[in-house]
């Protein structure tokens, strides 16, 4: 009689079905392209910026998207008209990244969810970044999981970096240090409970990360593909030229 095959002992990848896409900013640095169009709808290679992360997340099993709006919201509503998988929240006053998530929790639900912005464009390495985050997500020890990008491998970013990474994959913000080797790539997994004591009014998500770091439950995955910050018409053109040159041909579908 043949012996039964041993069962794999590895952790089963998480399944996260909901994502919030931050789309409420004015995109002033993207002017004049945003004079008459919200930044998330500015096209990159003919495809609106906001559709890039949505498509990446959908490919990894995300089935519900929450998008916050503020500037020219009627255009955002028209773009998503007829899509049952997208729910819009409108901010009469911009609430920043943290306030935007806090005010959308009634649509997000009670389970862990992805959050990302529409101006951080990533191209995957061997395994999609979203799937790598799902593989790494462990709610028993994590309350937040960030996608970090090596500063030296980023495009369109000229800052000092955001985080250090401990050997056990915990993320530590640079604080008062002048530089850090990793920048935050905009993609993350969060637990709704993190917002139970969130401030009123506008606030950045960085406040949430700092609190989670203090508890030792802030972790990160390092990105192994290409990453672009599309914040200006010049950076938009740069990314389009890279794609046209074929460097990311396999990831433009």
N, C-alpha and C positions, 0 to 999 in steps of 0.2 A: 504494500500500500504506500502510495506516495505521501510524503510528509506535507502538511499544509504549509503554504508559504507564510513567512513571518509578516505580520502587519507592520506597516511603516510606523515609526515612533515619532516622526516629526509633527509639528503643530499644523493643524488644518488651517489653510489661509482664511482670513476673515472675509466676511461678505458685508459690504456697506452699500446701501441702496440709494442714499440721499447725498446730494452735494449742494453747497451754496456757492454761487458765482458772484463775486463782488463787482457790481456794475454801476454804482451810483455816482462816481466821480465826474468832475467837469472835463478832465483831460486837457487842461489849459496848455500844457507843454506840447501837446499834439496839434495846436493851432498852426495853420488855418484849417486843417482837416476836420477839426471839431467845431468850427464856427456854426455849422448847420447840421452836425451829425454827432450823436453821443459816441464817445471813444470806443465802447465795446463793439460798435457796428462799423468802425473803420476797417476796410478790407486789407487783409494780408494775403497776397497772391489770389485775390478774388474771393476770399473767404473771410467773413467778419471775424474780428479778433476773438469775440466771445465764443464762437463756434469751435475754435481750436481746442480749448480745454474741455468743453462739453463733449466733443467727440472722443477725446482721450478717455474721459471718465466713463462714458457710455460703453466703450469697448471693454472696460474692466468690470462691467456689470452694474454700474450705477443707473438707476431707472427713474429717479426723481430729482429735479433741479429747481432750486429756489434762487431767483435773481432779484437783487434790489436795484431800484431805479431812482433817479432824481432829475437829471438833465435830459430834456426832450423825451420824456417817458412814453409819449404816444408812438415814437418811432420804435422803441423797445417792444411795446405791446404789439405793434404791427409785425415786427420781425418774428415774434413767437406765436402769432395768432394761429390757432388750430392745433397747437402742440399740447396734448394732455399731460405730458411729462414735465412741463415747465410751469411754475407758479411765480408770479411777480409780486414783489412788495414795493410800495412807493414811499419814499422819504420826502416829506415836504421840506425838511431841513436835513442836510447831510449829517449822518450820525457817525462817520468814520467807520473803520473796519470792524471794530468791536461792537459799537452800537448798532451797526447794520445787522450783524449776526444776532445780537440780543433781540432785536425787534422782529426777527424772522423766525424765532424758535417755535412759534405756534404752527408754522408751516413745515419746519424742519423735522419736528417730532422728538422722541425721547431717546433715540439710539445714536451711537457715534456717527459722525458725518464728515464728509470732505468739505473743505473750504479752499477756494483759490480765487485769484484775480484774473481778469481778462487781458492783462498786458504782460503777463509772464508766459512766454511761449517756450515750451520745451520739446525737444526731439529725443526719442528714446534710444537707449543703448541696446544691449542684447535682450533684456527683458523690459517691458514697459514700466515706467516709473510708478504709475498708479498701482500696478500689480505688485511691484517690489514693496510698496508701502503696505498693501494689504497683507503680504507675506510676513512683514515685520511687526504688524500691529498686534499688540498683546494687552488687552484691556485690564488684565490682572495686575500689571505693573506700570502701565502707561495711562496718562490722562490726555496727553497730546503727543503727536508725532509730526515732525516737520521734515520737509524735503530741503536739504542743504546742498548748495552748489559751491564747488571750489572757486574762489575768487578768480584764480588764474585761468579758469575754463569758461568764464562767463563773457557775454557780449552785451554791450550797451550799459554796463555797470562800471562806475568809477569811484565807488565808495570804499570805506575801510574794512568792510566785512562785518558780520554780525555775531557769529558763533564759533566757539571751539567745540570739539567733539571728544568726549572721554572714551577710553578703551571699551567701555560697556555700552557705547552708543548713546549715552546721555548728552544732551545739548546744554552748553553753558554760554550765556551771553558774554561778550567781551567786556561789558561794563566800562570801567575807566581806562582800559587798555586801548592803545591807539589803533591797533589793527587786529583782525581775526582772519583765519584762513578760509572761513566759509560764510557765504551770504545766504539769507533765507530765500528760497526759490518761489515762495508764494503758495505752494501746495501743502496741505496739512490735513490731519485727522484730529478732530476734537470731540470731547464728550459734552453733551448739552448741560450737564450738571455744573460745568465750570462757570456758567453764567448766572448761577443762583444768586450770587452776591455782586453781580456786575454793577458798575456805577450807572447812574442815570445820565442821560444826555450823551453827546458824542464822546467816544474814547477809542484808542487804538487797541488792536488785538495784542499788541506787545504787553499790555498790562496783564492779560491772561497768561501769556507765556512766562512772565516773571514769577507769577504766583505758583505756577506749576513747577517751575525750576526749583523754587524754594522747598517743595515737597519731594524733590528727587524723581519726579514722574514725567519729566520732559525729555523725550527721546528724539532721535533723528535718523534719517536715511540719507546717504550721500548720493547725489545724482551722478550717473555714469554716462550721460549723453550730452547733447548740446542744450544750452539754455540762453535765452535772449530776453532782455528787458526792452519792450517796445514802448518807449515813452515819448518819443519825438518823431517827426517826419523823417529825420535823418536815420534814426535807428530802424524805423520801418523799412526804409529803402535798403539798408544794409542787410536785413534779414531776407528780403526778397531777392537780393543779389546772391546771397549764399544758397538759397533754395534753387535759384535759376542755374547756379553753377553745378548743382547736382550733389552737394555735400550731404543733404538730408533727403534725397529723393525717395528713399524707402519709407520716410515718415510723413510724407505730405498727403497721404491718402485721406 
